[in-house]
Amino acid sequence: MPYFIIERNFAEAITPSVEAANGLNLINDEEDVRWLFSFLSVDAHRTYCLYEAPSMEAILAAAARAGLPADVVVEVTGRIMPTGLMASAAP
């Protein structure tokens, strides 16, 4: 299944919580989307998330249902390692 990086921009600083994550994961399951992990910016106004999903449309549908921004969505095919070699996009 393809991997996607999603940049989300928030007007207010966000505070992650287990309850919010559980709700997002339920929506993602219904859309056949899997949230792998996210990075949170120092100012807590941006996240950079790695997702596995069948399509960009599935990512956008899950974000819309969850009320989350999906400002930039990019499909990725691999990682470039510090050795210069390519690796799978999967963590």
ChimeraX commands (.cxc) that place a marker at each C-alpha (Angstrom):
marker #1 position 0.00,0.00,0.00 radius 0.5
marker #1 position 1.37,3.50,-0.78 radius 0.5
marker #1 position 2.85,5.80,1.86 radius 0.5
marker #1 position 2.06,9.51,2.21 radius 0.5
marker #1 position 3.56,12.44,4.11 radius 0.5
marker #1 position 0.96,14.95,5.30 radius 0.5
marker #1 position 1.76,18.46,6.47 radius 0.5
marker #1 position -0.90,19.90,8.76 radius 0.5
marker #1 position -0.94,23.55,9.84 radius 0.5
marker #1 position -2.94,24.63,12.89 radius 0.5
marker #1 position -3.95,28.16,13.91 radius 0.5
marker #1 position -3.63,27.26,17.60 radius 0.5
marker #1 position -0.94,25.13,19.24 radius 0.5
marker #1 position -2.12,21.53,19.54 radius 0.5
marker #1 position -1.81,19.21,22.50 radius 0.5
marker #1 position -1.86,15.54,21.54 radius 0.5
marker #1 position -3.99,13.21,23.64 radius 0.5
marker #1 position -4.75,9.51,23.80 radius 0.5
marker #1 position -8.48,10.21,23.48 radius 0.5
marker #1 position -8.02,12.26,20.29 radius 0.5
marker #1 position -5.70,9.62,18.82 radius 0.5
marker #1 position -8.22,6.87,19.52 radius 0.5
marker #1 position -10.96,8.82,17.73 radius 0.5
marker #1 position -8.69,9.50,14.75 radius 0.5
marker #1 position -7.73,5.84,14.52 radius 0.5
marker #1 position -11.40,4.80,14.41 radius 0.5
marker #1 position -12.03,7.15,11.49 radius 0.5
marker #1 position -8.84,6.02,9.77 radius 0.5
marker #1 position -9.89,2.36,10.11 radius 0.5
marker #1 position -13.19,3.13,8.40 radius 0.5
marker #1 position -11.33,4.87,5.53 radius 0.5
marker #1 position -8.68,2.07,5.27 radius 0.5
marker #1 position -5.97,4.53,6.29 radius 0.5
marker #1 position -3.17,3.78,8.76 radius 0.5
marker #1 position -1.43,6.53,10.73 radius 0.5
marker #1 position 2.15,5.41,11.36 radius 0.5
marker #1 position 3.55,8.39,13.27 radius 0.5
marker #1 position 3.79,12.18,13.33 radius 0.5
marker #1 position 6.39,14.80,14.11 radius 0.5
marker #1 position 5.23,17.92,16.00 radius 0.5
marker #1 position 6.94,21.26,15.36 radius 0.5
marker #1 position 8.51,23.09,18.30 radius 0.5
marker #1 position 5.75,25.72,18.24 radius 0.5
marker #1 position 3.08,22.94,18.14 radius 0.5
marker #1 position 1.39,24.57,15.13 radius 0.5
marker #1 position 2.48,22.00,12.51 radius 0.5
marker #1 position 2.64,18.26,12.21 radius 0.5
marker #1 position 4.35,16.09,9.61 radius 0.5
marker #1 position 2.67,12.70,9.49 radius 0.5
marker #1 position 3.48,9.42,7.81 radius 0.5
marker #1 position 0.42,7.46,6.66 radius 0.5
marker #1 position -0.23,4.28,4.72 radius 0.5
marker #1 position -3.34,4.44,2.54 radius 0.5
marker #1 position -4.76,3.11,-0.72 radius 0.5
marker #1 position -4.92,6.62,-2.24 radius 0.5
marker #1 position -4.60,10.34,-1.64 radius 0.5
marker #1 position -8.40,10.52,-1.77 radius 0.5
marker #1 position -8.63,8.16,1.24 radius 0.5
marker #1 position -6.20,10.40,3.15 radius 0.5
marker #1 position -8.26,13.50,2.33 radius 0.5
marker #1 position -11.54,11.78,3.24 radius 0.5
marker #1 position -10.20,10.69,6.64 radius 0.5
marker #1 position -8.82,14.19,7.33 radius 0.5
marker #1 position -12.13,15.82,6.40 radius 0.5
marker #1 position -14.11,13.44,8.63 radius 0.5
marker #1 position -11.72,14.09,11.52 radius 0.5
marker #1 position -11.84,17.87,11.01 radius 0.5
marker #1 position -8.08,17.99,10.43 radius 0.5
marker #1 position -6.21,20.05,7.87 radius 0.5
marker #1 position -4.26,18.24,5.16 radius 0.5
marker #1 position -2.39,21.21,3.71 radius 0.5
marker #1 position 0.20,19.23,1.76 radius 0.5
marker #1 position -0.13,15.53,0.89 radius 0.5
marker #1 position 2.74,13.85,-0.94 radius 0.5
marker #1 position 3.04,10.21,-1.93 radius 0.5
marker #1 position 6.49,8.83,-1.12 radius 0.5
marker #1 position 8.18,5.75,-2.52 radius 0.5
marker #1 position 11.26,5.37,-0.38 radius 0.5
marker #1 position 13.76,6.76,2.07 radius 0.5
marker #1 position 17.28,7.88,1.27 radius 0.5
marker #1 position 19.49,6.61,4.07 radius 0.5
marker #1 position 22.61,8.43,5.39 radius 0.5
marker #1 position 24.64,5.83,3.49 radius 0.5
marker #1 position 23.16,7.11,0.23 radius 0.5
marker #1 position 21.22,3.88,-0.31 radius 0.5
marker #1 position 17.47,3.70,-0.85 radius 0.5
marker #1 position 15.21,1.88,1.61 radius 0.5
marker #1 position 11.52,1.14,1.77 radius 0.5
marker #1 position 9.24,4.00,2.81 radius 0.5
marker #1 position 7.99,1.80,5.66 radius 0.5
marker #1 position 9.51,2.75,9.02 radius 0.5
marker link #1:1,2 radius 0.2
marker link #1:2,3 radius 0.2
marker link #1:3,4 radius 0.2
marker link #1:4,5 radius 0.2
marker link #1:5,6 radius 0.2
marker link #1:6,7 radius 0.2
marker link #1:7,8 radius 0.2
marker link #1:8,9 radius 0.2
marker link #1:9,10 radius 0.2
marker link #1:10,11 radius 0.2
marker link #1:11,12 radius 0.2
marker link #1:12,13 radius 0.2
marker link #1:13,14 radius 0.2
marker link #1:14,15 radius 0.2
marker link #1:15,16 radius 0.2
marker link #1:16,17 radius 0.2
marker link #1:17,18 radius 0.2
marker link #1:18,19 radius 0.2
marker link #1:19,20 radius 0.2
marker link #1:20,21 radius 0.2
marker link #1:21,22 radius 0.2
marker link #1:22,23 radius 0.2
marker link #1:23,24 radius 0.2
marker link #1:24,25 radius 0.2
marker link #1:25,26 radius 0.2
marker link #1:26,27 radius 0.2
marker link #1:27,28 radius 0.2
marker link #1:28,29 radius 0.2
marker link #1:29,30 radius 0.2
marker link #1:30,31 radius 0.2
marker link #1:31,32 radius 0.2
marker link #1:32,33 radius 0.2
marker link #1:33,34 radius 0.2
marker link #1:34,35 radius 0.2
marker link #1:35,36 radius 0.2
marker link #1:36,37 radius 0.2
marker link #1:37,38 radius 0.2
marker link #1:38,39 radius 0.2
marker link #1:39,40 radius 0.2
marker link #1:40,41 radius 0.2
marker link #1:41,42 radius 0.2
marker link #1:42,43 radius 0.2
marker link #1:43,44 radius 0.2
marker link #1:44,45 radius 0.2
marker link #1:45,46 radius 0.2
marker link #1:46,47 radius 0.2
marker link #1:47,48 radius 0.2
marker link #1:48,49 radius 0.2
marker link #1:49,50 radius 0.2
marker link #1:50,51 radius 0.2
marker link #1:51,52 radius 0.2
marker link #1:52,53 radius 0.2
marker link #1:53,54 radius 0.2
marker link #1:54,55 radius 0.2
marker link #1:55,56 radius 0.2
marker link #1:56,57 radius 0.2
marker link #1:57,58 radius 0.2
marker link #1:58,59 radius 0.2
marker link #1:59,60 radius 0.2
marker link #1:60,61 radius 0.2
marker link #1:61,62 radius 0.2
marker link #1:62,63 radius 0.2
marker link #1:63,64 radius 0.2
marker link #1:64,65 radius 0.2
marker link #1:65,66 radius 0.2
marker link #1:66,67 radius 0.2
marker link #1:67,68 radius 0.2
marker link #1:68,69 radius 0.2
marker link #1:69,70 radius 0.2
marker link #1:70,71 radius 0.2
marker link #1:71,72 radius 0.2
marker link #1:72,73 radius 0.2
marker link #1:73,74 radius 0.2
marker link #1:74,75 radius 0.2
marker link #1:75,76 radius 0.2
marker link #1:76,77 radius 0.2
marker link #1:77,78 radius 0.2
marker link #1:78,79 radius 0.2
marker link #1:79,80 radius 0.2
marker link #1:80,81 radius 0.2
marker link #1:81,82 radius 0.2
marker link #1:82,83 radius 0.2
marker link #1:83,84 radius 0.2
marker link #1:84,85 radius 0.2
marker link #1:85,86 radius 0.2
marker link #1:86,87 radius 0.2
marker link #1:87,88 radius 0.2
marker link #1:88,89 radius 0.2
marker link #1:89,90 radius 0.2
marker link #1:90,91 radius 0.2
view
